[in-house]
């Protein structure tokens, strides 16, 4: 099955205070690169979307095996970036059976959680997402039949319009708090409390 990863790495990082996606984690790997390393082995291909001027990040993601696309209208928000990624995937690869939409600022998602969402798509789910303690996380799996809807996304809503359109979402329980843990501020890099 042709499942394509769409890695959204074009955010403004205004709350972080610097380029968070290129910021190094304690082991020296950039945040977005770590997200790519977890995603890439689980899918056929990865299209990583970056904002204009993100040349260093583009080089790093390319070296991780991602096809990097510059989204000229990334400033419009996540929906614009997702549409850009879906458009690029259609131009670069055979029609996708499904997409895994992952966020570049979520480096702590376990590969097993990504694989579980991929497997749900492969089993016929139209929409799938990991859930940790009853909260929806990432990546979100979207069947290839929604390609036209992805192309029409705008603004900062991302795939929320699809998820709220009455289609059945396959909920995948995972023991992985990383599916919820995004990096918005430097404080988010602190080790999580053990509960």
N, C-alpha and C positions, 0 to 999 in steps of 0.2 A: 504494500500500500504506500502511496506517495503522500506522506504527512510532512508538511513544510512548517518549519518554525519561523515565526515572525517576531524578531527581537526588537522591541521598541526602545531605542537608545537616543532619542532626540529631544528629551525634556530640557527645560530651562534651568533647573536646579537652583531656583532663586532662594529657597530656604536653606540650602546647604552652605551658601556663601562662596563657593568655588565650583569648579567642574567636578561634580560628584561622580559622574560615570567613569572618569579617568582616575579618581582618587584611589590610592592603594589600600587594600585591606591589610591587616597585620602581617600576612605572609607575603606581601609585596605584589599581589595581583590586583589589577584595577577592578573596580566593582562590576562594570559591564562585561569585562573579559571573563570574570568568574561566572556570571550569569550565562554567558555564551558557552563556556566549558561544560556546564551542566546540561545545557539544551542540545548542543550539537550532536552528541552521540545517540540521542533518542529519536532523531528525525532524519528524513532523507536529505534535506537541505535547510539552511538557515539564511533568511534575508534579514539583515540588521539595518535598521533605519537610524540615521544620524542627522543632526542639524547642520546647516551650512557652516563651514569653518572648523568642523571637528576632525581635522586632518590626522592628528595623532591617534585619536580613538579609532578612526577608520582604519588606519594601518594595523593597529593591534587586533581589531576584530577580523580583518582580512587574514591575518596570520593564524587566527583560530579556525579558519575554514568557513567563515561567513561571507556571503555576498553582501557587500555594503552598498547602500543606496542613500544618497543625500536627498532629504525631503525639503524642498525649498520653502514650503509653507508649514514647516514643523511648529512654528510659533503659534499657529492656530489651535494646537492642542493634540491630544492623543488620537482623536478620531481621524484627523488629517494624516497623522503618522501611520496609522493602521491602514488607511486607504492607500497610501503611498507604498507600503510594504506589500499589500495584496496585489496591487498593480504590477510591481516589480516581479513578484513571484510568478505571475501569469506570463510575463514576457521572457523570463529566464528558464522556466522549467515546464514540464508537461502539466496538464491540469491537475491540481491538487485534489486528493480525496478528502483532505482535511487540513486544518491549520492549528498550530499551537501558538497562541499569542502569549509571549513572555515579556516581562519588563526588565529593562537593563539595570534598574536600581533594586533588583531582588536577587542578590547573589547567594542567598542561603537556602533556596528551594532545593530539596534533595533530588538527585536524578531519579530515584524511585517514584517520587510524586509526579514528575514529568512523564515518566513511562506509563504510569497508571492512567493519566489523562489521554495519552496517545493510544493506549490499548482500548479505552472506551470508544474513541473515534473509530478505531479499526473494527470494533465489534458492532458498529452501526449507530452510535449515538450522534444526534444532530448537534448537541451542545453538551459539554462536559466541563466540570471544574472540581478541583480538590477542595475539601472542606476540613478544617481543623476546628474542633470544638464548636461545631454548627455555624462557623463563619466561612463564607466563600473566599477562596484564595486564587492564586495564579500558579501555573498558566491556565488559560481558558482554552478549551478545545472547541473548534467551530468546523462543522462539516463543509466540504468544498462546495456544496450546493448553495451556500450563502455568499459566494464570491461577489456577485453583483451588489449585494447589500453592503459588503465590506467596502467596495469601491465608492459607495455613496456616502460613507461616513464623513462627518465634518465636526469641527469644534473639539471640545475636550471630553466628549462622552465615551469615546472608545467603543467597546462592544456592548455597552449597557443597553442600547436600544434593541439589539438582537436578543439579549438575555431576558429582557422584559416584554418581548413580543408574544408571549404565550406559548412559545416552543418549550418542550419538556427538556429541562436541564438534568443531566445525569450527575448526581452528587456522589463524589468519590471520597469517602472518609479516609483521612491519612493521619498518621501520628507525626506530623511534620509542621511545627510552628513556622518554619521558613516560608510556607506558602502565603503567609500573611505579612511577613517581615520585609517591608521596603525601607529604603534609606532615604529619608528626607532631610535630616539634619545630621551634623557630626555626632550628636549624642546617640543617634540610632545605631552607631557602630559599636557601642558598648555591648559586652556580652549580655544576653538576656537573663533575667532572673529565673531561677529554677523554681517551678511551681509544683 
